[in-house]
Amino acid sequence: MFSVDVSVATASLAELDVDLLIAPAYEERVAARLGELASTAGDSALAAAPDFDGSADAAVLLYAPSGKARRLALVGLGPSGKAGRESLRRAAAAAERLAAKYGVASVGLALPPDGKEEAFAAAQALVEGYMLSAYRFARYKTAPAKKETPSLERIVVHVGTGDADEALRGAERGRILAASVAAARDLVNISPDEKSPTAFSGMVADLGARHGFSVEIWEKARIEQEGMGGLLAVNRGSQEPPTFTTMTWKPDHAPDAPPVVLVGKGVMFDTGGLSLKPTANSMDHMKADMAGAAAVVGAMTALARLDFPRHVVGLVPATDNRPGENAYVPGDVVRMHSGKTVEVLNTDAEGRMILADALSWAATYDPSLVIELSTLTGAQVVALGSEVAAVMTNDRPRPETRLQAMEEAGRRTGDLVHRLPMYPHYGELMRSEVADLQNISSRREAGSITAAKFLEHFTNYPWIHIDLAGPSFLHHALPWRPKGGTGFGVRLLVDFLHAHASE
């Protein structure tokens, strides 16, 4: 995925020398589009009319004897009035699914000649859709299965009358973002026995060295020195020591201003601790409990590769949560990095324990904004399902602006988020009789919100909380998201931060 070459072509479609040419079309423009493609696919394009109506996700594969392209994929965008970037991503993904069995090495993506999206956005969306759909995790496949992995090497974006330079910029941005999402997906999908906190931090260091952001890794002694009691408590049942990883991107041209800090939950595997999870449909996919951390790593990778012109810091507290002989227990009172005390009532509410220390440490940067991502609650999945994450914020200046900006970034990227309320009365449910806080609510209701209210106690700056438990790991594939780790949040963060930097 990292080696795909992206270019732009402006010659006629018939001259595009690729294994597969992808031609999106709107419902009401199908006849005209097929007429335009006749020079590339000959009469077969016109003959496809009964089988192709341009509806969303419609796809037809043809062979193209009249042009240089070996195959032509007609893909539907739906009605033009409802189409947008997500329609382009889905169309490219539909074509990729058609092409997957042929192992095509070169792909042409034809921008719709009458599209509403500008060349930059359209090219980015098409490249993202194809590459995100082409992702395969084959690390543990034996040799025969690996032969099925697509061998994509080259993407050519065809621009008819648009701005070729803008299309190239958009295509390159889409390539980088898709590759960064792939890196995040890989981190989630890697087997737990290869993903200890130390091993994970080493993977982050490798990405930093490759792409130009700095990485500092704290081992257990430094974590103890800093008094990160929440992270240390969760780690007590594990044979693997914890780490705390700091990623820094600060280019020379960045203004001298407080950074944005990204915080990701890094529970490498979550058994629930002594509050043990059931295996089926719960513990069996808890290698994904570090998807928030993976999203932060993927975003830092993309920001560095895109030469983002602002100072950004990424923080990942990392540990397993296991029921070892020294594991923390319900009833323990833990002193956190901030100095506050927490009564543990459920050891499976571990993510908030390690995040509280990271959020407290984030204050040392005097940040302009902190965005924290975590697979925090099953209640998020119950409330919003597997395609939409929950977003919440604290009562610091401009909360409505923050929420609106994140929701808009979600609509642009397809990483959808929806706000939940943070009224003060939810916080009352986290009060403890013996400590400052308890780590679960005294009631079952509003679990995603009460978890966020717990974290809010450890913030004294503008803070956005994203609970991505549902969309971060899928049990069924979606148009451009595979089963398993999805990399949700990477493009969301990058899009949000670019808009935030332009304000």
Secondary structure, DSSP 8 states (H G I E B T S, - for coil): -TT-EEEEE-S-GGG---SEEEEEE-GGGHHHHHHHTHHHHTHHHHHTGGG----TT-EEEEE-SSSS-SEEEEEE---TTT--HHHHHHHHHHHHHHHGGGT-SEEEEE--TT-SS-HHHHHHHHHHHHHHHH----TT--HHHHTTS----EEEEE-SSS-HHHHHHHHHHHHHHHHHHHHHHHHHHS-GGG--HHHHHHHHHHHHHHHT-EEEEE-HHHHHHTT-HHHHHHHTT-SS--EEEEEEE--TTS-SS--EEEEE-EEEEE--TTS---TTTTGGGGGGGGHHHHHHHHHHHHHHHTT-SS-EEEEEEEEEE---TT---TT-EEE-TTS-EEE-S-TT--HHHHHHHHHHHHGGG--SEEEEEE---HHHHHHHTTSEEEEEE-SSS-HHHHHHHHHHHHHHHS-EEEE----HHHHGGG--SSSSEESS-SSSSSHHHHHHHHHHTT--S-EEEEE-TTTTEESS-BTTB-SEE--TTHHHHHHHHHHHHH-
